[in-house]
Amino acid sequence: VQLQASGGGLVQAGGSLRLSCAASKNIFGINDMGWYRQAVGKQRELVAVITGAGNTNYADSVKGRFTISRDNAKNTVYLQMNSLKPEDTAVYYCNAKSRLLTGAAYNYWGQGTQVTVSS
């Protein structure tokens, strides 16, 4: 498994969850890492992304509630989700993009972790 995600679950509205995603040590040249989500009947959408330098970008729907961070030494990205809403219910996927010195670029996906927020 190249990306191993964990931390999903069932939580009441207003609650918090923290997702983690560890990239395999076999993946080299990782730059951007991020989280996407896909709700039933909807397309996959970007939730948050963080560059290797620590710059972040968030979907408008999660700004002020979610925080993305990473530990480069561990090749791990985190998503702290606070003030969760029922509309945050989805399968969350972690993503990592890498570029080697040869110029070859790769895009990796985790297996997805379910987040369910009850009202």
C-alpha positions in Angstrom: 0.0 0.0 0.0 1.5 3.3 -1.1 -0.7 5.6 1.0 -2.3 4.3 4.2 -5.1 6.5 5.6 -6.8 6.2 9.0 -8.9 8.1 11.4 -12.4 8.1 9.9 -15.5 7.2 11.8 -18.9 8.3 13.0 -19.3 11.6 14.9 -22.1 13.9 15.8 -22.5 17.3 14.2 -20.1 19.8 15.9 -17.6 17.1 16.7 -14.1 16.5 15.6 -12.0 13.9 13.8 -8.4 13.7 12.8 -7.4 11.9 9.6 -3.8 10.6 9.0 -2.2 9.4 5.9 1.3 7.9 5.8 3.1 7.5 2.5 5.3 4.5 1.9 9.0 5.1 2.2 9.2 3.8 -1.3 7.7 7.0 -2.7 10.4 9.6 -3.5 10.2 13.2 -4.4 6.8 13.9 -2.7 5.7 17.5 -3.1 2.0 18.2 -2.7 -0.1 16.1 -0.3 -3.8 16.6 0.2 -7.2 15.3 1.0 -10.1 14.8 -1.3 -13.6 13.6 -0.5 -16.4 12.0 -2.4 -20.0 11.9 -1.1 -22.6 9.5 -2.5 -23.8 10.6 -5.9 -21.2 13.4 -6.1 -17.9 13.9 -7.8 -14.6 13.7 -5.9 -13.6 17.2 -4.7 -10.6 18.8 -3.2 -10.7 19.4 0.6 -7.3 20.7 1.3 -3.7 20.5 0.0 -0.3 21.3 1.5 2.9 21.8 -0.4 6.3 20.6 0.6 7.0 24.1 1.8 3.9 24.1 4.0 1.7 26.4 1.9 -2.0 25.4 2.2 -5.2 25.7 0.2 -8.7 24.8 1.3 -12.1 24.3 -0.2 -14.3 27.2 0.8 -16.7 24.8 2.5 -14.1 23.8 5.1 -12.1 27.0 5.6 -11.9 27.9 9.3 -13.0 24.4 10.3 -10.4 22.0 8.9 -6.6 22.2 9.2 -4.1 20.3 7.0 -0.6 19.7 8.2 2.3 17.4 7.4 5.3 15.8 8.9 7.9 15.6 6.1 10.2 13.3 8.2 7.4 10.8 8.4 5.9 11.4 4.9 2.6 11.8 6.7 -0.3 14.3 6.1 -3.0 15.1 8.6 -6.4 16.6 8.4 -7.9 18.0 11.6 -11.6 18.4 11.2 -13.5 20.5 13.7 -17.1 21.7 13.8 -18.1 18.8 11.5 -21.4 19.1 9.7 -23.6 16.4 8.1 -22.6 17.7 4.7 -19.0 16.7 5.5 -20.1 13.0 5.3 -18.1 11.4 2.6 -15.2 9.0 1.8 -12.0 10.9 2.3 -9.0 10.1 0.2 -5.5 11.2 0.7 -3.3 12.1 -2.2 0.4 12.6 -2.8 2.1 13.9 -5.9 5.7 13.2 -6.6 8.2 14.3 -9.2 11.6 12.6 -9.6 14.8 14.3 -10.8 14.2 12.6 -14.2 11.0 14.7 -14.5 8.7 11.8 -14.2 5.6 12.7 -12.1 3.4 10.4 -10.2 0.0 10.7 -8.5 -0.8 8.4 -5.6 -4.2 7.8 -3.8 -5.0 6.2 -0.5 -7.7 3.6 -0.1 -10.3 6.0 1.4 -11.7 6.4 4.9 -15.3 6.9 5.7 -16.4 10.0 7.6 -20.0 10.1 8.7 -21.4 13.0 10.6 -24.8 12.6 12.2 -27.2 15.4 12.8 
